[in-house]
Amino acid sequence: MSAVVGGSVSTGMILHPSPASPIANRGWADQAERQLTDLGVALPGADAGSESE
């Protein structure tokens, strides 16, 4: 894979919304955004604040 991207590749995981996972279903979008940010993924509009208005 490094030959394809020209360097190292990081991997991570986030919760998947599922009827079998009540924790993943509660506030999934907020949790997923937080987990992606923690993994270093830049999210659109994140610097403007993603608080609900």
N, CA, C and O of each residue as an XYZ file, in Angstrom:
212
protein
N       0.821     -1.188      0.000
C       0.000      0.000      0.000
C       0.866      1.252      0.000
O       0.475      2.252     -0.603
N       2.015      1.242      0.644
C       2.843      2.445      0.684
C       3.315      2.847     -0.707
O       3.559      4.027     -0.958
N       3.446      1.884     -1.614
C       3.844      2.223     -2.980
C       2.744      3.020     -3.684
O       3.027      3.846     -4.551
N       1.508      2.773     -3.311
C       0.378      3.464     -3.925
C       0.272      4.899     -3.420
O       0.056      5.817     -4.211
N       0.422      5.104     -2.115
C       0.247      6.436     -1.531
C       1.564      7.167     -1.345
O       1.567      8.349     -0.999
N       2.673      6.498     -1.564
C       3.961      7.153     -1.473
C       4.464      7.388     -0.064
O       5.272      8.293      0.147
N       4.030      6.630      0.880
C       4.507      6.802      2.251
C       3.781      5.876      3.199
O       3.273      4.825      2.808
N       3.742      6.284      4.441
C       3.087      5.434      5.439
C       1.574      5.660      5.430
O       1.087      6.703      4.993
N       0.862      4.680      5.911
C      -0.594      4.728      5.964
C      -1.028      4.478      7.397
O      -0.583      3.521      8.031
N      -1.895      5.338      7.903
C      -2.450      5.145      9.241
C      -3.855      4.571      9.108
O      -4.573      4.873      8.155
N      -4.231      3.755     10.055
C      -5.588      3.222     10.081
C      -6.194      3.492     11.441
O      -5.478      3.712     12.417
N      -7.486      3.474     11.500
C      -8.205      3.670     12.758
C      -9.588      3.100     12.613
O      -9.909      2.462     11.611
N     -10.412      3.330     13.622
C     -11.777      2.840     13.540
C     -12.709      3.792     14.266
O     -12.304      4.527     15.167
N     -13.970      3.760     13.850
C     -15.006      4.536     14.509
C     -16.188      3.608     14.761
O     -16.274      2.525     14.183
N     -17.089      4.040     15.623
C     -18.293      3.269     15.885
C     -19.126      3.141     14.621
O     -19.135      4.040     13.780
N     -19.818      2.032     14.492
C     -20.730      1.809     13.383
C     -22.138      1.783     13.955
O     -22.398      1.040     14.902
N     -23.062      2.581     13.402
C     -24.428      2.541     13.925
C     -25.053      1.179     13.639
O     -25.034      0.704     12.503
N     -25.600      0.564     14.665
C     -26.129     -0.778     14.503
C     -27.172     -1.058     15.581
O     -27.011     -0.623     16.722
N     -28.222     -1.768     15.241
C     -29.212     -2.144     16.254
C     -28.587     -2.998     17.360
O     -29.094     -3.030     18.482
N     -27.502     -3.681     17.049
C     -26.843     -4.531     18.044
C     -25.934     -3.728     18.971
O     -25.403     -4.272     19.939
N     -25.750     -2.434     18.682
C     -24.851     -1.612     19.490
C     -25.559     -0.341     19.942
O     -25.433      0.696     19.291
N     -26.302     -0.401     21.044
C     -27.029      0.776     21.524
C     -26.120      1.987     21.748
O     -26.541      3.121     21.519
N     -24.887      1.762     22.190
C     -23.955      2.874     22.414
C     -23.637      3.584     21.110
O     -23.500      4.807     21.095
N     -23.518      2.851     20.030
C     -23.191      3.447     18.740
C     -24.370      4.242     18.178
O     -24.170      5.151     17.373
N     -25.575      3.916     18.583
C     -26.749      4.599     18.056
C     -27.043      5.914     18.766
O     -27.730      6.770     18.210
N     -26.542      6.089     19.970
C     -26.775      7.319     20.724
C     -25.795      8.395     20.295
O     -24.600      8.297     20.573
N     -26.292      9.417     19.622
C     -25.430     10.510     19.209
C     -24.326     10.072     18.272
O     -23.190     10.535     18.373
N     -24.671      9.163     17.347
C     -23.651      8.578     16.479
C     -22.863      9.630     15.712
O     -21.636      9.556     15.662
N     -23.536     10.604     15.114
C     -22.835     11.595     14.285
C     -21.798     12.364     15.103
O     -20.670     12.565     14.652
N     -22.182     12.791     16.300
C     -21.237     13.521     17.160
C     -20.055     12.641     17.548
O     -18.906     13.084     17.529
N     -20.347     11.389     17.902
C     -19.269     10.472     18.285
C     -18.341     10.189     17.101
O     -17.120     10.155     17.253
N     -18.934      9.989     15.927
C     -18.126      9.700     14.739
C     -17.235     10.891     14.396
O     -16.061     10.712     14.073
N     -17.785     12.107     14.465
C     -16.975     13.300     14.189
C     -15.825     13.419     15.179
O     -14.694     13.715     14.793
N     -16.113     13.190     16.449
C     -15.074     13.270     17.486
C     -13.999     12.211     17.248
O     -12.808     12.500     17.362
N     -14.412     10.989     16.921
C     -13.447      9.921     16.683
C     -12.602     10.198     15.441
O     -11.397      9.949     15.445
N     -13.223     10.710     14.381
C     -12.467     11.040     13.174
C     -11.460     12.151     13.455
O     -10.318     12.088     13.001
N     -11.883     13.166     14.202
C     -10.981     14.254     14.570
C      -9.824     13.728     15.401
O      -8.677     14.123     15.191
N     -10.116     12.839     16.345
C      -9.065     12.236     17.175
C      -8.065     11.451     16.324
O      -6.891     11.340     16.679
N      -8.540     10.908     15.200
C      -7.666     10.158     14.293
C      -6.884     11.074     13.355
O      -6.043     10.612     12.583
N      -7.168     12.385     13.428
C      -6.443     13.335     12.595
C      -7.088     13.611     11.251
O      -6.449     14.171     10.361
N      -8.359     13.221     11.091
C      -9.070     13.471      9.845
C      -9.633     14.890      9.893
O     -10.348     15.245     10.830
N      -9.310     15.706      8.879
C      -9.823     17.061      8.798
C     -11.257     17.011      8.254
O     -11.492     16.518      7.151
N     -12.192     17.518      9.022
C     -13.587     17.506      8.608
C     -13.988     18.880      8.070
O     -13.553     19.902      8.600
N     -14.812     18.911      7.023
C     -15.250     20.195      6.477
C     -16.006     21.001      7.542
O     -16.879     20.469      8.228
N     -15.669     22.260      7.671
C     -16.352     23.127      8.622
C     -15.946     22.929     10.068
O     -16.483     23.602     10.948
N     -15.022     22.032     10.340
C     -14.638     21.756     11.721
C     -14.003     22.958     12.385
O     -14.176     23.164     13.586
N     -13.255     23.772     11.611
C     -12.615     24.930     12.213
C     -13.606     26.041     12.535
O     -13.296     26.940     13.316
N     -14.806     25.986     11.934
C     -15.830     26.988     12.217
C     -16.676     26.577     13.422
O     -17.545     27.329     13.861
N     -16.419     25.385     13.951
C     -17.192     24.876     15.081
C     -18.389     24.107     14.579
O     -19.139     24.602     13.738
N     -18.576     22.919     15.075
C     -19.682     22.092     14.612
C     -20.784     22.011     15.653
O     -21.562     21.057     15.670
N     -20.853     23.017     16.526
C     -21.895     23.058     17.543
C     -23.243     23.263     16.873
O     -23.338     23.987     15.882
N     -24.289     22.634     17.401
C     -25.619     22.845     16.871
C     -26.099     24.229     17.251
O     -25.881     24.693     18.370
N     -26.757     24.885     16.306
C     -27.242     26.253     16.599
C     -28.721     26.248     16.816
O     -29.311     27.297     17.073
